[in-house]
């Protein structure tokens, strides 16, 4: 039995810009430079989508003595990831691109693996979250350098602000993973 695609496509006459293309932009940025930045930002968006979903899942499933405080930290972190994706998506559009969305686009640009749907212990969950934050931080540093080389200081500044948030959230998770916190299994 053939599988039915999960993608709904309106008639092509309604398409204003095709996915994975970059058109003119109102920022007066060279089209080739804008295309390179859009590709970088879509990779950041993909990673943030994946990490958002993973962090949110962990907030729903956290159990144990410290579950309330861990849940609150994860919920707040997921909210910040969501705000960052919105800002990046708006910037991609301003640069003449189409922001990554949906599973196909995320997979095309993803710097992170999607976690299996199982429930895991809180320590290993937070370790994977921390690894995701680290991956995003490294990638964002590279993209800051790229945007600076492409003379897009506004995007570089936005990425610097997001990087600071990513690093602060990673630091919070790291403190939860210290030896004297979170009960370890025997």
C-alpha positions, 0 to 999 in steps of 0.5 A, a space after each residue: 500500500 502506497 503511503 500518502 504524502 503529508 504535505 499539502 501543496 496549494 496550486 503553484 500559482 499561489 507560490 510567491 517564493 520557492 523554498 530554498 531560493 533567495 530573492 531580492 531583499 529590502 536590506 540592500 545586501 548582495 544576493 549571494 551574501 544574503 543566500 549564504 546567510 539564509 542557508 546559515 540561519 536556516 541551519 540555526 532554525 533547524 537546530 533550534 526547532 529540534 532542541 525546542 521540541 526535545 527540551 519541551 518533551 523533557 519538561 513534560 516527562 521529568 520525574 523525581 525529587 527535583 522535577 518541579 524546578 527542572 520542569 520550570 527551567 526547561 519550560 523557560 528554556 523552551 520559550 526562549 528557543 521559540 522566541 529565537 526561532 521567530 526572530 531568525 525566521 523573520 530575518 530569513 524573510 527580510 533577507 529574501 529567503 523562506 524560513 525552514 519549516 516542517 520536517 523536510 526542511 528541518 531535516 535538510 538543514 539540521 545540525 542535531 539528531 532528533 531524539 527517539 520518542 521514548 521517555 528517558 531518565 532526567 540526567 541523560 535527558 539533560 545531558 542530551 539537551 546540553 549537547 544540543 546547546 553546545 552544538 548550536 553555540 559552536 554553529 552560531 559562532 561560525 555564523 556570526 563570523 559569516 555574517 560579519 564577513 558578509 557585512 550584515 552587522 544586524 544579523 551578527 548582532 542578533 546572533 550574538 544575543 541569541 548565542 548569549 541566551 544559548 550559553 546561559 541556558 547551557 550553563 543552567 543545565 550544566 549546574 543541574 548536572 553537577 555531581 551534587 545535584 540530580 539523584 544518580 541511579 545506582 
